[in-house]
Amino acid sequence: MHGRNLGVLVGLIFTLILSLPSLAATTLKAARLWPSPDYTRITLELSQAAQYKYFSLGNPQRLVVDLRDIEMTPVLRSLAEQVGAGDPVVTNVRVGLNQPGVVRLVVELKSEAKAQVFTLDPMGSYGHRLVLDLYPGAPAAAKAAPAAPPPNIEKQVENAIAQASKPAEPEAKPVEPETKPTAPALKEVKLDIKPAAKADDRKKSQYIRLVTVAIDAGHGGEDPGALGANGSHEKDITLAVARRLKAHLDKQEGMRAVLIRDGDYFIPLHERVNKARRHQADLFVSIHADAFLKPTASGSSVFALSEKGATSAAARWLAKRENEADLIGGINIDVKDPYLKKTLISLSQDAQIRDSLTLGRAVLDQLGEINNLHRGHVEQAGFAVLKAPDIPSILIETAFISNPDEEKRLLDEDYQEKMADAIVSGIKRYFDNNPPLAKATLAQNL
């Protein structure tokens, strides 16, 4: 009898233990907040896959996330310290114990916002991640307005490529004025007819149109890029060089530069292409400083797109590595970008690739004046970030950050200036031989 009572008691205790909230088995490893001009990302890095639910509240606007079986730690509270006054979406972050075993995260918002909450599996140096992407909500007036139909980008691109491939039509000769005998009483009238413009004059006049160069600083935010031999991050070096390149280009007559990324935040690869097209860029230049398996690898390289396979095993390896940026930085695969298919449309890109190779050759020659070249020619591979069908696009590997000597130079401000100046010289040389023509508007209302 005694044994039976003991067994019942043990069973009751076991059932009670199972009914209690489980001990916090998930460890919060890091909490990061990344504001950008377009959205704010909050990332929680965990030892295990997150168990969570979320919902929105109004008056005031808030996003609430309940995290189960996670311990309340100073790491989570540190999110509030990361919120800046210039954040486009978030005003404050609060955390607290909502109920046993459940930690509540409250994100206070400046206004109505669209939230995308998703998880990421371990990738690279990261463990499990829970990601909160917060996009500013559209103003009420904008919501009431009927949505404009998406532009037929495929047709516009086809027309642009056909126009670029069509041989130039011969210029019409000026019509000589027909001379007729004049009445004696009339005075002779002299016609001020200017001679037809010479070819050189026409070439110079084509520079009057403002040329736009989109500068893409590789990686950013959750995606640090390659790690330097002494601990530097590729994303920091690429942004520094990109900013200097913009400053140099903005000083050139008839040119302006736009930065695709101007801070430490993540931008998906296809959105980098979209942003360049929204700015109606004439050129797209992506800046990188990659690592290789051997620390002795050195020199600068320039790459263009290839639809027929990489020109070398190293180019193929590098393209695969760069195209994995979305996996490392983290994109919500459940959200389909309505313009992704249109931006990366599968059509003949011969004209774009031909112009990209010409641009790449001009830039590579100038880089050879300040650094050794890893390859003496422009290489090609299937880089996703180079797939704008209507914009000549190149990817520049400034040097190998994995090489201690080159990493040191890449961190030097004087060398960054020389790098920017060399790239500008190559771009100018390209336009000297390929002056920009009037182009159709291909990226309205994107």
C-alpha positions as CSV (number, residue, x, y, z in Angstrom):
1,M,0.0,0.0,0.0
2,H,2.8,2.3,0.9
3,G,4.5,1.6,-2.3
4,R,1.4,2.3,-4.3
5,N,1.0,5.7,-2.5
6,L,4.6,6.5,-3.3
7,G,4.1,5.7,-6.9
8,V,1.0,7.9,-7.1
9,L,2.9,10.7,-5.5
10,V,5.8,10.4,-7.9
11,G,3.4,10.4,-10.8
12,L,1.7,13.5,-9.5
13,I,5.0,15.3,-9.1
14,F,6.1,14.3,-12.6
15,T,2.8,15.6,-14.1
16,L,3.1,18.8,-12.2
17,I,6.6,19.4,-13.5
18,L,5.5,18.8,-17.1
19,S,2.6,21.3,-16.6
20,L,4.9,24.1,-15.4
21,P,6.5,26.4,-17.9
22,S,9.7,24.9,-19.1
23,L,13.0,26.4,-18.0
24,A,14.5,28.8,-20.5
25,A,16.2,26.5,-22.8
26,T,16.9,29.1,-25.5
27,T,19.7,31.5,-25.0
28,L,19.7,35.0,-26.5
29,K,23.2,35.5,-28.0
30,A,22.8,38.9,-29.5
31,A,20.2,41.7,-30.2
32,R,20.9,44.1,-33.1
33,L,19.0,47.1,-34.5
34,W,19.8,48.3,-38.0
35,P,18.0,51.6,-39.2
36,S,18.1,52.5,-42.8
37,P,16.4,55.2,-44.9
38,D,13.8,52.7,-46.1
39,Y,13.1,50.5,-43.1
40,T,14.4,49.4,-39.7
41,R,15.5,45.8,-38.9
42,I,15.7,44.2,-35.5
43,T,17.5,40.9,-35.3
44,L,17.5,38.5,-32.3
45,E,20.2,35.8,-32.5
46,L,19.3,32.7,-30.6
47,S,20.8,29.3,-29.6
48,Q,17.7,27.6,-30.9
49,A,14.8,28.3,-33.3
50,A,12.6,31.0,-31.8
51,Q,9.1,30.2,-30.4
52,Y,7.1,33.4,-30.8
53,K,3.9,35.1,-31.8
54,Y,3.4,38.8,-32.7
55,F,0.6,41.3,-33.2
56,S,0.1,45.0,-33.7
57,L,-1.6,47.6,-31.5
58,G,-2.7,51.2,-32.3
59,N,-3.1,54.5,-30.4
60,P,-0.1,54.6,-30.1
61,Q,1.3,52.3,-32.8
62,R,3.2,49.3,-31.5
63,L,4.5,45.9,-32.6
64,V,4.3,43.3,-29.8
65,V,6.4,40.1,-29.9
66,D,6.0,37.4,-27.3
67,L,9.0,35.1,-27.0
68,R,8.6,31.8,-25.2
69,D,11.2,29.9,-23.2
70,I,13.7,32.7,-23.4
71,E,15.6,34.2,-20.5
72,M,15.3,38.0,-19.7
73,T,18.9,39.3,-20.1
74,P,20.7,42.6,-20.5
75,V,21.3,41.7,-24.1
76,L,17.6,42.0,-24.9
77,R,17.3,45.3,-22.9
78,S,20.2,46.7,-24.9
79,L,17.9,47.2,-27.9
80,A,16.5,50.4,-26.3
81,E,20.0,51.9,-26.3
82,Q,20.4,51.2,-30.0
83,V,17.4,53.3,-31.1
84,G,18.5,56.6,-32.6
85,A,16.6,59.8,-33.0
86,G,16.9,59.6,-36.7
87,D,15.3,56.1,-36.9
88,P,12.6,56.3,-39.6
89,V,10.2,53.9,-37.8
90,V,11.1,53.1,-34.2
91,T,10.9,55.5,-31.2
92,N,11.6,53.0,-28.4
93,V,11.9,49.3,-27.5
94,R,10.6,47.9,-24.2
95,V,11.0,44.4,-22.7
96,G,9.4,42.7,-19.8
97,L,8.2,39.4,-18.4
98,N,4.6,39.1,-19.6
99,Q,3.9,35.8,-17.9
100,P,6.0,32.8,-16.6
101,G,8.2,31.6,-19.5
102,V,7.1,34.4,-21.9
103,V,9.2,37.6,-22.5
104,R,7.3,40.4,-24.2
105,L,9.1,42.7,-26.6
106,V,7.3,46.0,-27.4
107,V,8.5,48.1,-30.3
108,E,7.0,51.6,-30.1
109,L,6.6,53.1,-33.6
110,K,6.5,56.7,-34.9
111,S,3.5,55.9,-37.1
112,E,1.7,53.1,-38.7
113,A,4.2,50.6,-40.1
114,K,4.2,47.4,-42.0
115,A,5.9,44.5,-40.2
116,Q,7.5,41.4,-41.7
117,V,8.5,38.9,-39.0
118,F,10.4,35.8,-40.0
119,T,13.1,33.3,-38.9
120,L,16.4,32.4,-40.5
121,D,18.3,29.2,-40.1
122,P,21.9,29.2,-39.0
123,M,24.2,30.7,-41.7
124,G,27.9,31.5,-41.7
125,S,28.8,32.7,-38.2
126,Y,25.2,33.3,-37.2
127,G,22.9,31.0,-35.2
128,H,19.2,31.0,-35.4
129,R,17.7,34.4,-36.0
130,L,14.3,36.1,-35.5
131,V,14.1,39.1,-37.8
132,L,11.6,42.0,-37.5
133,D,11.6,44.3,-40.6
134,L,9.6,47.4,-40.1
135,Y,8.6,49.6,-43.1
136,P,7.0,53.0,-42.6
137,G,3.3,53.0,-43.5
138,A,2.0,55.0,-46.5
139,P,0.3,58.3,-45.7
140,A,-3.5,58.2,-45.7
141,A,-3.7,60.3,-48.9
142,A,-1.4,57.8,-50.7
143,K,-3.5,54.9,-49.5
144,A,-6.7,56.5,-50.8
145,A,-5.3,57.1,-54.3
146,P,-5.8,54.3,-56.8
147,A,-2.7,52.3,-57.5
148,A,-1.1,53.0,-60.8
149,P,-0.7,50.0,-63.0
150,P,2.9,48.7,-63.1
151,P,4.9,49.8,-66.1
152,N,5.6,47.4,-68.8
153,I,9.3,47.2,-68.1
154,E,10.0,44.2,-70.3
155,K,8.7,46.2,-73.4
156,Q,10.6,49.3,-72.4
157,V,13.8,47.4,-71.9
158,E,13.4,45.6,-75.3
159,N,12.9,49.0,-77.0
160,A,16.0,50.4,-75.2
161,I,18.2,47.5,-76.2
162,A,16.9,47.6,-79.8
163,Q,17.6,51.4,-79.9
164,A,21.1,50.9,-78.5
165,S,21.8,48.1,-81.0
166,K,20.5,50.1,-84.0
167,P,23.2,51.7,-86.2
168,A,23.1,55.5,-86.1
169,E,21.3,57.1,-89.0
170,P,23.2,59.5,-91.2
171,E,22.6,63.1,-90.4
172,A,20.5,65.0,-92.8
173,K,22.4,67.6,-94.7
174,P,21.3,71.1,-94.2
175,V,19.0,72.3,-97.0
176,E,20.5,75.1,-99.1
177,P,18.2,78.1,-99.3
178,E,16.7,78.5,-102.7
179,T,17.9,81.7,-104.3
180,K,15.4,83.7,-106.3
181,P,15.9,87.1,-108.1
182,T,14.9,89.9,-105.8
183,A,13.2,93.1,-106.8
184,P,15.5,96.1,-107.3
185,A,13.7,98.1,-104.7
186,L,14.4,95.6,-101.9
187,K,17.5,95.6,-99.9
188,E,19.6,92.4,-99.8
189,V,18.8,90.3,-96.8
190,K,21.7,88.3,-95.3
191,L,20.8,85.0,-93.8
192,D,22.7,84.0,-90.7
193,I,23.0,80.3,-91.4
194,K,25.4,78.5,-89.1
195,P,27.5,75.7,-90.5
196,A,26.5,72.1,-89.5
197,A,28.1,71.0,-86.2
198,K,31.3,69.0,-86.6
199,A,31.5,65.5,-85.1
200,D,33.8,66.7,-82.3
201,D,31.3,69.4,-81.4
202,R,28.4,66.9,-81.4
203,K,30.4,64.7,-79.1
204,K,31.0,67.5,-76.6
205,S,27.4,68.6,-76.7
206,Q,26.2,65.1,-75.6
207,Y,27.9,65.6,-72.2
208,I,25.4,68.3,-71.4
209,R,23.0,65.6,-70.2
210,L,23.6,64.8,-66.6
211,V,25.2,61.4,-66.2
212,T,24.1,59.3,-63.1
213,V,26.4,56.7,-61.6
214,A,25.0,54.4,-59.0
215,I,27.6,53.3,-56.5
216,D,26.9,50.1,-54.6
217,A,28.9,49.5,-51.4
218,G,28.8,45.8,-51.0
219,H,27.3,44.0,-48.0
220,G,26.2,45.9,-44.9
221,G,24.2,45.4,-41.7
222,E,23.6,41.7,-40.9
223,D,25.9,40.8,-43.8
224,P,29.5,41.9,-42.9
225,G,31.1,40.5,-46.0
226,A,34.6,39.1,-45.9
227,L,36.7,39.3,-42.7
228,G,40.1,40.9,-43.0
229,A,43.3,39.3,-42.0
230,N,43.4,41.6,-38.9
231,G,39.7,41.7,-38.2
232,S,38.4,44.4,-40.5
233,H,35.0,44.0,-42.2
234,E,34.5,44.3,-45.9
235,K,31.2,46.2,-45.4
236,D,33.1,49.1,-43.7
237,I,35.8,49.3,-46.3
238,T,33.4,49.2,-49.3
239,L,31.3,52.0,-47.7
240,A,34.3,54.2,-47.1
241,V,35.5,53.8,-50.7
242,A,32.0,54.3,-52.1
243,R,31.6,57.6,-50.2
244,R,35.0,58.8,-51.6
245,L,34.0,57.7,-55.1
246,K,30.8,59.7,-54.8
247,A,32.7,62.8,-53.7
248,H,35.1,62.5,-56.7
249,L,32.3,61.9,-59.2
250,D,30.2,64.8,-57.9
251,K,33.0,67.2,-58.7
252,Q,33.0,66.1,-62.4
253,E,31.2,68.4,-64.8
254,G,27.9,66.8,-66.0
255,M,28.1,63.9,-63.5
256,R,26.4,63.0,-60.3
257,A,26.6,59.9,-58.1
258,V,24.0,58.2,-55.9
259,L,24.9,55.8,-53.1
260,I,22.8,52.6,-53.1
261,R,23.9,52.1,-49.4
262,D,25.0,55.0,-47.3
263,G,25.1,53.4,-43.8
264,D,25.5,50.1,-42.0
265,Y,22.3,48.3,-43.1
266,F,21.4,45.4,-45.3
267,I,19.9,45.7,-48.8
268,P,18.9,42.6,-50.7
269,L,20.7,42.1,-54.0
270,H,17.6,42.6,-56.2
271,E,16.7,45.8,-54.3
272,R,20.1,47.2,-55.1
273,V,19.3,46.8,-58.8
274,N,15.9,48.3,-58.3
275,K,17.3,51.4,-56.6
276,A,19.7,52.0,-59.4
277,R,16.9,51.8,-61.9
278,R,14.7,54.1,-59.9
279,H,17.5,56.7,-60.1
280,Q,17.7,56.1,-63.8
281,A,21.4,55.4,-63.5
282,D,23.6,55.3,-66.6
283,L,26.2,53.1,-64.9
284,F,26.2,50.7,-61.9
285,V,29.4,50.2,-60.0
286,S,29.5,47.7,-57.1
287,I,32.5,48.0,-54.7
288,H,33.9,45.0,-52.9
289,A,37.1,43.8,-51.1
290,D,36.9,40.1,-50.9
291,A,38.8,37.3,-49.2
292,F,40.3,34.2,-50.7
293,L,41.3,30.8,-49.3
294,K,45.0,31.8,-49.4
295,P,46.2,35.0,-47.7
296,T,48.7,35.5,-50.4
297,A,46.1,36.2,-53.0
298,S,46.4,39.9,-54.1
299,G,45.5,42.4,-56.7
300,S,42.5,44.3,-58.0
301,S,39.9,42.7,-60.3
302,V,36.9,43.9,-62.4
303,F,33.9,41.7,-63.2
304,A,31.0,41.9,-65.6
305,L,27.9,39.8,-66.0
306,S,28.0,36.5,-67.8
307,E,24.9,34.5,-68.9
308,K,27.0,31.7,-70.4
309,G,29.1,30.7,-67.4
310,A,32.1,32.1,-65.5
311,T,35.4,32.8,-67.3
312,S,37.4,31.0,-64.5
313,A,36.9,28.8,-61.5
314,A,37.8,31.7,-59.2
315,A,35.2,34.0,-60.8
316,R,32.6,31.2,-60.4
317,W,33.5,30.8,-56.7
318,L,33.4,34.5,-56.1
319,A,30.0,35.0,-57.8
320,K,28.6,32.1,-55.7
321,R,30.0,33.8,-52.6
322,E,28.6,37.2,-53.4
323,N,25.2,35.8,-54.4
324,E,24.9,34.2,-51.0
325,A,24.7,37.7,-49.4
326,D,20.9,37.4,-49.3
327,L,21.2,34.2,-47.2
328,I,23.6,35.8,-44.8
329,G,21.9,39.2,-44.6
330,G,18.5,37.5,-44.5
331,I,15.5,38.0,-46.7
332,N,11.9,37.0,-46.2
333,I,11.4,34.3,-48.8
334,D,7.6,34.4,-48.2
335,V,7.4,37.9,-49.6
336,K,7.5,38.1,-53.4
337,D,8.9,41.3,-54.8
338,P,6.5,42.4,-57.6
339,Y,9.4,43.9,-59.6
340,L,11.9,41.1,-59.0
341,K,10.9,39.2,-62.1
342,K,10.7,42.4,-64.1
343,T,14.1,43.7,-62.9
344,L,15.9,40.4,-63.5
345,I,14.0,39.5,-66.6
346,S,15.5,36.8,-68.7
347,L,16.1,38.4,-72.1
348,S,19.1,39.0,-74.2
349,Q,21.5,41.2,-72.4
350,D,24.2,41.3,-75.1
351,A,24.1,45.1,-75.3
352,Q,24.4,45.6,-71.6
353,I,27.2,43.0,-71.3
354,R,29.1,44.5,-74.2
355,D,29.0,48.0,-72.6
356,S,29.9,46.5,-69.2
357,L,33.0,44.9,-70.6
358,T,34.1,48.2,-72.2
359,L,33.5,50.0,-69.0
360,G,35.3,47.3,-67.0
361,R,38.3,47.5,-69.3
362,A,38.6,51.2,-68.8
363,V,38.4,51.0,-65.1
364,L,40.8,48.0,-64.8
365,D,43.5,49.9,-66.8
366,Q,43.3,52.7,-64.3
367,L,43.4,50.4,-61.3
368,G,46.5,48.9,-62.7
369,E,48.2,52.3,-62.2
370,I,47.8,52.1,-58.4
371,N,47.8,48.3,-57.6
372,N,48.7,45.0,-59.1
373,L,46.0,43.3,-61.1
374,H,44.8,39.9,-60.0
375,R,43.8,39.3,-63.6
376,G,44.8,41.3,-66.6
377,H,41.4,41.2,-68.2
378,V,37.8,41.8,-67.2
379,E,36.3,38.5,-65.9
380,Q,32.7,37.4,-66.1
381,A,30.3,35.4,-63.9
382,G,26.7,35.3,-62.9
383,F,26.6,38.0,-60.3
384,A,23.0,38.7,-59.3
385,V,23.8,42.3,-58.5
386,L,24.9,43.0,-62.1
387,K,21.7,41.9,-63.8
388,A,20.0,45.2,-64.6
389,P,19.2,44.7,-68.3
390,D,19.5,48.3,-69.2
391,I,22.4,49.6,-67.2
392,P,26.1,48.8,-67.9
393,S,27.2,47.2,-64.6
394,I,30.6,46.2,-63.1
395,L,31.8,44.7,-59.8
396,I,35.2,45.9,-58.6
397,E,37.2,43.9,-56.2
398,T,39.4,46.7,-54.9
399,A,41.9,44.3,-53.3
400,F,42.0,41.2,-51.1
401,I,41.0,42.0,-47.5
402,S,42.4,38.6,-46.5
403,N,45.9,39.7,-47.5
404,P,47.5,41.5,-44.6
405,D,49.4,44.0,-46.8
406,E,46.4,44.8,-48.9
407,E,44.1,45.1,-45.9
408,K,46.4,47.7,-44.4
409,R,46.3,49.7,-47.7
410,L,42.5,49.4,-47.9
411,L,42.2,50.9,-44.5
412,D,44.5,53.8,-45.4
413,E,42.5,57.0,-46.3
414,D,45.1,58.2,-48.9
415,Y,44.9,54.8,-50.7
416,Q,41.1,55.0,-50.6
417,E,41.4,58.4,-52.3
418,K,43.7,56.9,-55.0
419,M,41.3,54.0,-55.5
420,A,38.3,56.4,-56.0
421,D,40.3,58.6,-58.3
422,A,41.4,55.7,-60.4
423,I,37.8,54.5,-60.8
424,V,36.6,58.0,-61.8
425,S,39.4,58.2,-64.4
426,G,38.2,54.9,-65.8
427,I,34.5,56.0,-65.9
428,K,35.5,59.3,-67.7
429,R,37.6,57.4,-70.2
430,Y,34.5,55.2,-70.9
431,F,32.3,58.2,-71.5
432,D,35.0,59.8,-73.7
433,N,34.7,56.9,-76.1
434,N,31.0,56.2,-75.4
435,P,29.3,59.5,-74.9
436,P,25.9,59.2,-73.2
437,L,22.9,59.6,-75.5
438,A,19.3,60.6,-74.7
439,K,17.7,57.6,-73.1
440,A,14.1,56.6,-72.6
441,T,12.7,56.6,-69.0
442,L,12.7,53.0,-68.0
443,A,12.1,53.2,-64.2
444,Q,9.2,55.4,-63.6
445,N,6.9,54.7,-60.7
446,L,8.9,51.7,-59.4
